[in-house]
Amino acid sequence: MRIDRCNNVKDFRSMARRRLPGPIFHYIDGAADDEVTYRRNTEAYERCDLVPNVLAGVEDIDMSTAVMGQKLDIPLFCSPTALQRLFHHDGERAVAKAAEKFGTMFGISSLGTVSVEEIGSTIRTPKLFQLYFHKDRGLTNSMIERCSAANFGVLALTVDTITGGNRERDLRTGFTSPPRVTLKSLFSFALHPRWAVNYFTHEKFELPTAGLRERRVEHLGIRRRLFQHDARPVDELARRRECP
Ligand SMILES: Cc1cc2nc3c(=O)[nH]c(=O)nc-3n(C[C@H](O)[C@H](O)[C@H](O)COP(=O)(O)O)c2cc1C
């Protein structure tokens, strides 16, 4: 199947399954434990109705909305997902450009594989940075400061990853990032040569937390825009959650 023949998420999923080595596909597609929450979340969307606005004319369709203070042209935005350049060598660069094309927000993960500076200078639409609060306060502060300098308008503070999920599919497939070269993974790469050639011939990526410890920033004053339903002071969150 070609990308222009994909009509829905199911089609994209089948294409990804064919194109990606098993461990990478299952990292994206899988969830924790018995995947009960994953199924319930999907079913919850199926129960939602979209209410059409009838007799309103179709000449000027305005789908714009505001999310976390950002004006978006469509009521969708790209949620942060880790390690995008593992899925495709363009990774966040391509997703950010797609978000800009549709006038919407791009969210980059704390485990992103393209720098916030590059994203900041590439797109003009709203940008969100997803932050895992780190035990090393200098590291956390440094990441926030870099996002602020790169014109990120929204900070999404993740508080539900107290520990990594027990992702059973990853345990079965032996998923690692970067992919470890073993007999099993070599077999998987051989079955997906296009992915393997692209992955191994493009520049390696580093997670943004790498090398940051040296650049400690003790004081900073930046706009803090947390989720409103749980807008606690950052220091209180730090006390509640001391991450590794
Ligand atoms: C492969 C993958 C990686 C993800 N990585 C992150 C991440 O690094 N940080 C984060 O806050 N959320 C992450 N998420 C969660 C997504 O941002 C999003 O909240 C979740 O997938 C629910 O949205 P959906 O129903 O559209 O998939 C990830 C999700 C997936 C599928």
The ligand as a Gaussian input file, in Angstrom:
#p B3LYP/6-31G(d) Opt

LIG

0 1
 C        4.984000       5.746000      20.102000
 C        4.475000       6.719000      21.132000
 C        5.375000       7.479000      21.841000
 C        4.921000       8.415000      22.773000
 N        5.822000       9.184000      23.435000
 C        5.397000      10.122000      24.298000
 C        6.336000      10.953000      24.962000
 O        7.539000      10.853000      24.762000
 N        5.855000      11.869000      25.829000
 C        4.499000      12.005000      26.064000
 O        4.122000      12.852000      26.867000
 N        3.590000      11.235000      25.436000
 C        3.998000      10.305000      24.570000
 N        3.081000       9.515000      23.924000
 C        1.657000       9.730000      24.187000
 C        1.029000      10.615000      23.107000
 O        1.546000      11.938000      23.176000
 C       -0.506000      10.700000      23.254000
 O       -0.828000      11.342000      24.452000
 C       -1.139000       9.341000      23.270000
 O       -0.639000       8.545000      22.214000
 C       -2.681000       9.449000      23.150000
 O       -3.046000      10.031000      21.951000
 P       -3.656000       9.115000      20.754000
 O       -4.933000       8.562000      21.280000
 O       -3.850000      10.085000      19.622000
 O       -2.625000       8.068000      20.450000
 C        3.512000       8.578000      23.008000
 C        2.614000       7.785000      22.272000
 C        3.083000       6.881000      21.359000
 C        2.082000       6.043000      20.586000

